[in-house]
Amino acid sequence: MDGLNLTKTRLRAGIWEGRLSGAPHDAGPPALAAYHLEAALPDLTVEPVAETTETWAVRIPLPSTILSEGVQTVLVHHEPSAETLAVITLVAGTPLEEDLTAEIALLRAELDMLKRAFRRHCVETA
């Protein structure tokens, strides 16, 4: 199915919710699956949105077993085409905070270096 678009609407109480557009209701619910570390997540639901003819409500309960230190990724696939429609990223843990602080410090240093080089370039070419 070409033209499928899955957009996140919210993440609440461990349930990721989104809207899938581009799949007619008369063709039946699209075959979607969510994967974490190549294991399918259970209980994904796809239900038609009443006021439309091509929009579906998608709900994916995220089990607590996938929460752990670092970054965890859940991929939502359209099974027949193997197309990835959405990527759900979960970030947790103290080490990550330290990594982000270090990364921001590095970005600031690089930005300062670029500012100095740009200013020097402007002076030299003026």
N, C-alpha and C positions, 0 to 999 in steps of 0.2 A: 504494500500500500504506500504509494508515494504521497507526499504532502502531509504526513502525520506530524503534529506538533504537540508536545507535552510540556505544559507550563506549570511550575509549582505555584500553588495558591497559599499553602501554609504548612507548617510543621508544628503540631500541638499534641502534647501528651503521648509522645512516641509514635504518632501516626503522621506520615507524610501524605499530603493531599495535593492533587494536581488536576488539571483539565487537559484532556486529550481532544484535539480538534482534527478534522479531516477524515473521519471514519463514519460513513453513513449508518444510521441506526438499523436500517432494513437489512444490512449485511451481518448483523449480530455483533456481539462485543468483540473488539480486537483482542488477539491473543498476546498478552503482555506478561512479562516475568521480570522479577527483580532478583539480582544476584549480588552476594557479598562473598568475596574470595571464592568465586566459581560455584558457590552453593546457592540454590534457589531459596528465596525467603517465602515462607508460607503466608497464606491469607490475603494475598493481593486481590483487590476487587475492582471491577470495571463496571460502572452502571451508567445508563443513559441519563443525560440532563434533559428534563422534561420539556423545557421551553425551546429546545433546539432540535435539529435533525442530524447534526454531525458532531456533537460534543458529548464527551463522556467524563464522568467523575471517576478519578483513580485514587484509591486509598491503599497505602502500603504500611502496615504495622511494622515498626522497626523493633526487633526483639532486643532485649537488654544484653543478650549474649554477644552481640556484635560491638558493644561499647567497650573500648579499652584504650590504653595510652596511645597517643599519636593520632594519626589521620586514618579514618576508615572510609571506604568508598563503596557505595551501592550503585549498581548500574541497572537501569530500567531498559529492557529490550522489547522490541516488537519481534516476536518469535519467528513468524514466517520469513521476514526479510533479514533477521539478525541485526537490524538497525538499532543503535543505541539512541534512545529518545531523551533520556535524562540521566544526570549524574548527581547523586546525593552524597554530599561530603559531610562527615561527622568528625569534629575535632575535639579532643579531650586530653586532659593531663597536664601536670606541672612542667615536665620537660619541654613541652611544646611552647609554653610561655617563654621559657628561656631562649628557645630557638628563634621565636618571633622577635624578641628584644634584640638579639644579636643580628638578625637579618635587617631590622630597622636601622640599627647603628651603622651597618655596612652600607645601606642605601643612602643614609645621610652623608657619609664620608664620600661616596661616589658622586653625589649631587654637588657637594662642596667643590670637589675636584673639577667637575664639569663647569661649574659657575666660574671658577678661576680661569680655566682654559678659554671659555667663551669671552670673558672680559679681556683677557690678553689678546685674543684674536681681534676683538673690536678695536683695541688700541692700535694694534699693528696695521690694520687695514684702513684706519681712518685717515 
